[in-house]
Amino acid sequence: MMFWIILGILSVIAILTLIMPLWRANQTPVEWQSEALAVYADQLDEVQSEAQRGLIPANDAQAAIVEIKRRMLAANRDEKSAGKPAPQGGRGVLVVAALATPMLATALYFTIGSPGTPSIPFAERQEERASAAEVTELTTRLLNRLTTDPDGGATEGWDLLAQAYMRMGQYEDAANAFGAIADRSDVTSSTLSQYAEALIASENGIVTPKASRIIDRAHDLNPDNPAAVYYKAVALDQSGDGATAYDLLVARLNSADSFAPWMEVFVGQANTIGEKSGRPRVDLASFAPMMQQDAPGPSAADMAAASDLSEEDRSAFIRSMVARLASRLETEPDDLDGWMRLGRAYGVLGENDNARAAYLRASDLAKNLDSNDPRLPAIAAGITRSEEG
């Protein structure tokens, strides 16, 4: 209610601000030109006096004198024309526009605006801006340190910088940071697959020839790297070889000995490609039975196996896939099974706080489930694991 009161007051003020000058249109204009001429005359005397005392160079003094005289002439012309009546033909149009503008703005707000969206407190916005500014400053300092290092900067430093740019959505900068270490002898398949991901993201999902070469290098270093396999399949599909891309994804799914968060994305991508190339649909349950809706979740052995995956298999790709799942759940907040999958994925990554938050969200959605539903103990177990971890 307060919002509409404030809106009404502001609308009245805006209307009066536009209309009031029109009511005074027939009044004699204020002859400010005379006062301006007096001010200019004082300025002229001051400049001439300072020039005579040598306080300002002669050239500067002459230029200032010419400019002041030009302004005096202009003000004198305005004074002579000040008494002329202002044209009155457009007053009616201006009055109508002043009245109609607030009404049209309100109608437009109800049409495409978000009147029901709660406002963000100013303090929170200040904190967000301060945090963003701090991150930007830290990345700038890190970049300067790395680029001025006579030894080229530590590999770990460039990797950290690239990760920061990825989180900030500065994909081109992230690609440049990854590129700084791409040819080093200690480069890993994980780093190269992240490099490829940054290149692809900077091109709005297009796998360029450069990105394709980086993907091939990542795949050659570790054919089991899920990120390398995934982006190689994307590259093949974009080049028109959907059948090979489909087979590559399914082969990697078949080689998995237990559940991993990236498997869901592989299944979705394989089905998307298979639909275009006439290949059969695949089901996640065929590769990870514990992911069926009526399953209680990964067993302890499955969790341990996922936790034991190498950093190359997990770091780059899994985190990006988990982020996509979390983003989807923001638009589909009632997906109970999705929240359970997100909780399991965060648990594999060791992010216990995020895992607990996901399981608590699932717990809220599970309140109306039948008491015999196997998902209830799975959610309870997930919360317990996240709290103990």
C-alpha positions as CSV (number, residue, x, y, z in Angstrom):
1,M,0.0,0.0,0.0
2,M,2.8,2.4,0.9
3,F,4.3,1.8,-2.6
4,W,1.1,3.1,-4.3
5,I,0.9,6.2,-2.0
6,I,4.5,7.1,-2.8
7,L,3.8,6.5,-6.5
8,G,0.8,8.8,-6.4
9,I,2.7,11.6,-4.6
10,L,5.6,11.4,-7.1
11,S,3.1,11.4,-10.0
12,V,1.5,14.6,-8.7
13,I,4.9,16.3,-8.2
14,A,5.9,15.3,-11.7
15,I,2.7,16.7,-13.2
16,L,3.0,20.0,-11.3
17,T,6.6,20.3,-12.3
18,L,5.7,20.1,-15.9
19,I,2.6,22.2,-15.8
20,M,3.6,25.1,-13.5
21,P,6.0,26.7,-15.9
22,L,3.1,26.8,-18.5
23,W,0.9,28.8,-16.1
24,R,3.6,31.5,-16.0
25,A,4.2,31.5,-19.7
26,N,2.6,35.0,-20.1
27,Q,4.6,36.6,-17.4
28,T,7.5,38.9,-18.2
29,P,10.7,36.9,-18.2
30,V,13.2,37.6,-15.5
31,E,15.9,39.9,-16.9
32,W,18.9,38.0,-15.7
33,Q,20.9,39.2,-18.6
34,S,21.7,42.5,-16.9
35,E,23.2,40.7,-13.9
36,A,25.2,38.5,-16.2
37,L,26.6,41.5,-18.0
38,A,27.8,42.9,-14.7
39,V,29.5,39.6,-13.8
40,Y,31.2,39.5,-17.1
41,A,32.4,43.0,-16.7
42,D,34.0,42.2,-13.4
43,Q,35.6,39.1,-14.9
44,L,37.0,41.2,-17.7
45,D,38.5,43.8,-15.3
46,E,40.0,41.0,-13.2
47,V,41.7,39.3,-16.2
48,Q,43.1,42.6,-17.4
49,S,44.4,43.5,-14.0
50,E,46.1,40.1,-13.5
51,A,47.6,40.3,-17.0
52,Q,49.1,43.7,-16.2
53,R,50.7,42.4,-13.0
54,G,52.1,39.4,-14.9
55,L,50.1,36.8,-13.0
56,I,48.9,35.1,-16.2
57,P,50.6,34.8,-19.6
58,A,49.7,37.3,-22.2
59,N,48.3,34.7,-24.6
60,D,46.1,33.2,-22.0
61,A,44.9,36.6,-20.9
62,Q,44.0,37.5,-24.5
63,A,42.1,34.3,-25.1
64,A,40.1,34.8,-21.8
65,I,39.3,38.4,-22.8
66,V,38.0,37.4,-26.2
67,E,35.8,34.7,-24.6
68,I,34.4,37.0,-22.0
69,K,33.6,39.6,-24.6
70,R,31.9,36.9,-26.8
71,R,29.7,36.0,-23.8
72,M,28.9,39.7,-23.1
73,L,27.7,40.1,-26.7
74,A,25.5,37.0,-26.5
75,A,24.0,38.1,-23.2
76,N,23.3,41.5,-24.7
77,R,21.4,39.9,-27.6
78,D,19.4,37.8,-25.2
79,E,18.5,41.0,-23.2
80,K,17.1,42.7,-26.3
81,S,15.0,39.7,-27.2
82,A,13.8,38.9,-23.6
83,G,10.6,41.0,-23.9
84,K,9.3,39.0,-26.9
85,P,6.3,36.9,-26.0
86,A,6.9,33.1,-26.0
87,P,4.9,31.0,-28.5
88,Q,1.7,29.6,-27.0
89,G,0.6,27.0,-29.6
90,G,2.0,23.9,-27.9
91,R,0.7,24.5,-24.3
92,G,-2.3,22.2,-24.7
93,V,-0.2,19.4,-26.0
94,L,2.2,19.8,-23.2
95,V,-0.6,19.7,-20.6
96,V,-2.1,16.6,-22.1
97,A,1.4,14.9,-22.2
98,A,2.1,15.8,-18.6
99,L,-1.2,14.2,-17.5
100,A,-1.0,11.1,-19.7
101,T,2.6,10.2,-19.0
102,P,2.1,8.9,-15.4
103,M,-1.0,7.0,-16.4
104,L,0.8,5.3,-19.4
105,A,3.8,4.5,-17.2
106,T,1.6,2.8,-14.6
107,A,-0.2,0.8,-17.3
108,L,3.1,-0.3,-18.8
109,Y,4.4,-1.3,-15.4
110,F,1.4,-3.6,-14.8
111,T,1.8,-5.1,-18.3
112,I,5.5,-5.9,-18.3
113,G,6.7,-5.1,-14.8
114,S,6.8,-7.1,-11.7
115,P,4.6,-5.4,-9.1
116,G,4.6,-8.6,-6.9
117,T,8.4,-8.9,-6.7
118,P,9.8,-8.0,-3.3
119,S,12.4,-5.3,-3.3
120,I,16.0,-6.0,-2.3
121,P,17.0,-4.1,0.8
122,F,19.5,-1.3,0.1
123,A,22.0,-2.8,2.6
124,E,22.0,-6.1,0.8
125,R,22.6,-4.4,-2.6
126,Q,25.5,-2.5,-1.0
127,E,27.0,-5.7,0.3
128,E,26.7,-7.4,-3.1
129,R,28.4,-4.5,-4.9
130,A,31.1,-4.4,-2.2
131,S,31.7,-8.1,-2.6
132,A,31.8,-7.9,-6.4
133,A,34.3,-4.9,-6.2
134,E,36.5,-6.9,-3.8
135,V,36.6,-9.9,-6.1
136,T,37.4,-7.7,-9.1
137,E,40.2,-6.0,-7.1
138,L,41.7,-9.4,-6.0
139,T,41.6,-10.8,-9.6
140,T,43.3,-7.7,-10.9
141,R,46.0,-7.9,-8.3
142,L,46.5,-11.6,-9.1
143,L,46.7,-10.9,-12.8
144,N,49.3,-8.2,-12.3
145,R,51.4,-10.4,-10.1
146,L,51.3,-13.3,-12.6
147,T,52.0,-11.1,-15.6
148,T,55.0,-9.4,-13.9
149,D,56.5,-12.6,-12.7
150,P,59.8,-13.1,-14.6
151,D,59.2,-16.9,-14.5
152,G,55.8,-16.5,-16.1
153,G,53.7,-17.0,-13.0
154,A,52.8,-20.1,-11.1
155,T,50.6,-22.6,-12.8
156,E,48.3,-22.8,-9.7
157,G,48.0,-19.0,-9.8
158,W,46.9,-18.9,-13.4
159,D,44.4,-21.8,-12.7
160,L,43.0,-19.9,-9.8
161,L,42.7,-16.7,-11.8
162,A,40.9,-18.6,-14.6
163,Q,38.5,-20.2,-12.2
164,A,37.6,-16.8,-10.8
165,Y,37.0,-15.4,-14.2
166,M,34.7,-18.4,-15.0
167,R,32.6,-17.7,-11.9
168,M,32.4,-14.0,-12.8
169,G,31.2,-15.0,-16.3
170,Q,34.2,-13.4,-18.0
171,Y,34.8,-16.3,-20.3
172,E,37.2,-14.6,-22.7
173,D,39.5,-13.6,-19.8
174,A,39.2,-17.1,-18.4
175,A,40.3,-18.5,-21.7
176,N,43.3,-16.2,-21.8
177,A,44.3,-17.3,-18.3
178,F,44.0,-21.0,-19.1
179,G,45.9,-20.3,-22.4
180,A,48.8,-19.0,-20.4
181,I,49.5,-22.5,-19.0
182,A,48.1,-24.7,-21.8
183,D,51.5,-25.5,-23.3
184,R,53.3,-26.2,-20.0
185,S,54.7,-29.6,-19.4
186,D,52.6,-30.0,-16.2
187,V,49.2,-29.2,-17.9
188,T,46.5,-31.7,-17.1
189,S,43.5,-33.0,-19.1
190,S,41.3,-31.3,-16.6
191,T,42.9,-27.9,-17.2
192,L,42.6,-28.3,-21.0
193,S,39.0,-29.3,-20.8
194,Q,38.3,-26.2,-18.7
195,Y,40.2,-24.2,-21.3
196,A,37.9,-25.6,-24.0
197,E,34.8,-24.9,-21.9
198,A,35.9,-21.2,-21.5
199,L,36.5,-20.9,-25.3
200,I,33.1,-22.4,-26.1
201,A,31.3,-20.2,-23.5
202,S,33.0,-17.1,-25.0
203,E,31.6,-18.1,-28.4
204,N,28.1,-18.7,-27.1
205,G,28.3,-22.5,-27.3
206,I,30.1,-22.8,-30.6
207,V,33.0,-25.1,-30.7
208,T,35.6,-23.3,-32.7
209,P,38.6,-25.0,-34.5
210,K,40.8,-23.8,-31.7
211,A,38.5,-25.2,-29.0
212,S,38.3,-28.5,-30.9
213,R,42.1,-28.8,-30.9
214,I,42.2,-28.2,-27.1
215,I,39.4,-30.8,-26.6
216,D,41.4,-33.4,-28.6
217,R,44.5,-32.7,-26.5
218,A,42.5,-33.1,-23.3
219,H,41.0,-36.4,-24.6
220,D,44.4,-37.7,-25.6
221,L,45.8,-37.0,-22.1
222,N,42.9,-38.8,-20.4
223,P,40.2,-40.6,-22.6
224,D,38.1,-41.1,-19.4
225,N,37.9,-37.4,-18.5
226,P,34.1,-36.8,-18.7
227,A,34.6,-33.1,-19.7
228,A,36.8,-34.0,-22.6
229,V,34.4,-36.7,-23.7
230,Y,31.4,-34.4,-23.4
231,Y,32.9,-31.5,-25.4
232,K,34.3,-33.9,-28.0
233,A,30.8,-35.2,-28.5
234,V,29.5,-31.6,-28.8
235,A,32.1,-30.8,-31.4
236,L,31.3,-33.9,-33.4
237,D,27.6,-33.1,-33.3
238,Q,28.2,-29.6,-34.4
239,S,30.3,-30.8,-37.3
240,G,27.5,-33.1,-38.5
241,D,28.7,-36.4,-37.1
242,G,25.9,-37.0,-34.5
243,A,26.1,-40.8,-34.7
244,T,29.8,-40.8,-33.5
245,A,29.0,-38.2,-30.9
246,Y,26.1,-40.4,-29.6
247,D,28.3,-43.5,-29.5
248,L,31.1,-41.7,-27.6
249,L,28.7,-40.5,-24.9
250,V,27.1,-44.0,-24.5
251,A,30.5,-45.7,-24.4
252,R,31.6,-43.4,-21.6
253,L,28.4,-44.1,-19.7
254,N,28.9,-47.8,-20.1
255,S,32.5,-47.6,-18.7
256,A,31.3,-45.9,-15.5
257,D,31.5,-48.4,-12.6
258,S,29.3,-46.3,-10.3
259,F,27.1,-43.2,-10.2
260,A,28.7,-39.8,-10.9
261,P,26.9,-36.5,-11.2
262,W,28.0,-36.0,-14.9
263,M,26.0,-39.1,-16.0
264,E,22.7,-37.3,-16.0
265,V,24.0,-34.7,-18.4
266,F,25.5,-37.4,-20.6
267,V,22.1,-39.1,-20.9
268,G,20.3,-35.9,-21.7
269,Q,22.9,-34.9,-24.4
270,A,22.9,-38.5,-25.9
271,N,19.1,-38.4,-26.2
272,T,19.2,-34.9,-27.7
273,I,21.7,-36.1,-30.3
274,G,20.0,-39.5,-30.8
275,E,16.7,-37.8,-31.5
276,K,18.2,-36.1,-34.5
277,S,20.2,-39.1,-35.8
278,G,17.5,-41.7,-35.2
279,R,19.3,-43.5,-32.4
280,P,17.5,-45.1,-29.5
281,R,16.8,-43.3,-26.3
282,V,18.9,-44.2,-23.2
283,D,17.9,-44.2,-19.6
284,L,20.0,-43.2,-16.7
285,A,18.7,-46.1,-14.7
286,S,20.3,-48.4,-17.2
287,F,23.7,-47.1,-16.2
288,A,23.1,-46.0,-12.5
289,P,20.2,-48.0,-11.1
290,M,20.4,-46.1,-7.8
291,M,19.2,-43.0,-9.6
292,Q,15.7,-44.4,-10.2
293,Q,13.0,-42.4,-8.6
294,D,12.1,-45.1,-6.1
295,A,15.7,-45.7,-5.1
296,P,17.0,-44.3,-1.7
297,G,20.1,-42.7,-3.3
298,P,23.7,-43.8,-3.8
299,S,25.0,-46.4,-1.4
300,A,28.0,-45.8,0.8
301,A,30.2,-47.7,-1.7
302,D,28.8,-45.6,-4.5
303,M,29.5,-42.4,-2.6
304,A,33.1,-43.6,-1.8
305,A,33.7,-44.5,-5.4
306,A,32.6,-41.1,-6.6
307,S,34.6,-39.4,-3.9
308,D,37.7,-41.3,-5.0
309,L,37.5,-40.1,-8.6
310,S,40.6,-38.2,-9.7
311,E,40.6,-34.5,-9.7
312,E,40.8,-34.5,-13.5
313,D,37.5,-36.5,-13.6
314,R,35.8,-34.2,-11.1
315,S,37.0,-30.7,-10.8
316,A,36.2,-29.0,-14.1
317,F,33.3,-30.9,-15.5
318,I,31.3,-32.0,-12.4
319,R,31.2,-28.5,-10.9
320,S,29.9,-27.0,-14.1
321,M,27.3,-29.8,-14.4
322,V,26.2,-29.3,-10.8
323,A,25.9,-25.6,-11.4
324,R,23.6,-26.2,-14.3
325,L,21.4,-28.6,-12.2
326,A,21.2,-25.9,-9.5
327,S,20.3,-23.3,-12.1
328,R,17.5,-25.5,-13.5
329,L,16.1,-26.0,-10.0
330,E,15.8,-22.3,-9.6
331,T,13.2,-22.3,-12.3
332,E,11.8,-25.7,-11.3
333,P,11.9,-25.5,-7.5
334,D,9.3,-28.3,-6.9
335,D,11.5,-31.0,-8.5
336,L,12.0,-33.2,-5.4
337,D,14.2,-35.8,-7.2
338,G,16.3,-33.0,-8.7
339,W,17.0,-31.6,-5.2
340,M,18.0,-35.1,-4.1
341,R,20.4,-35.4,-7.0
342,L,21.8,-32.0,-6.3
343,G,22.4,-33.0,-2.6
344,R,24.2,-36.2,-3.7
345,A,26.3,-34.3,-6.2
346,Y,27.4,-31.7,-3.6
347,G,28.2,-34.5,-1.2
348,V,30.5,-36.1,-3.8
349,L,32.2,-32.7,-4.2
350,G,32.6,-32.4,-0.4
351,E,30.5,-29.2,-0.3
352,N,28.5,-30.3,2.8
353,D,26.8,-27.0,3.5
354,N,25.4,-26.9,0.0
355,A,24.5,-30.6,0.2
356,R,22.6,-30.0,3.5
357,A,20.7,-27.0,2.0
358,A,19.6,-29.1,-1.0
359,Y,18.5,-32.0,1.2
360,L,16.6,-29.7,3.4
361,R,14.8,-28.3,0.4
362,A,14.0,-31.8,-0.6
363,S,12.7,-32.5,2.9
364,D,10.3,-29.6,2.6
365,L,9.0,-31.0,-0.6
366,A,8.7,-34.5,0.8
367,K,6.3,-33.6,3.7
368,N,3.3,-34.9,1.8
369,L,4.9,-38.2,0.7
370,D,3.6,-41.5,1.9
371,S,5.4,-42.7,5.1
372,N,6.6,-45.8,3.2
373,D,8.2,-43.7,0.3
374,P,11.9,-44.8,0.1
375,R,12.9,-41.2,-0.6
376,L,12.2,-40.1,3.0
377,P,15.0,-42.2,4.6
378,A,17.3,-41.2,1.7
379,I,16.7,-37.5,2.4
380,A,17.2,-38.1,6.2
381,A,20.5,-39.9,5.5
382,G,21.7,-37.2,3.2
383,I,21.1,-34.5,5.8
384,T,22.9,-36.6,8.4
385,R,25.9,-37.2,6.1
386,S,26.1,-33.5,5.3
387,E,26.0,-32.5,9.0
388,E,28.6,-35.1,10.0
389,G,30.9,-34.2,7.1
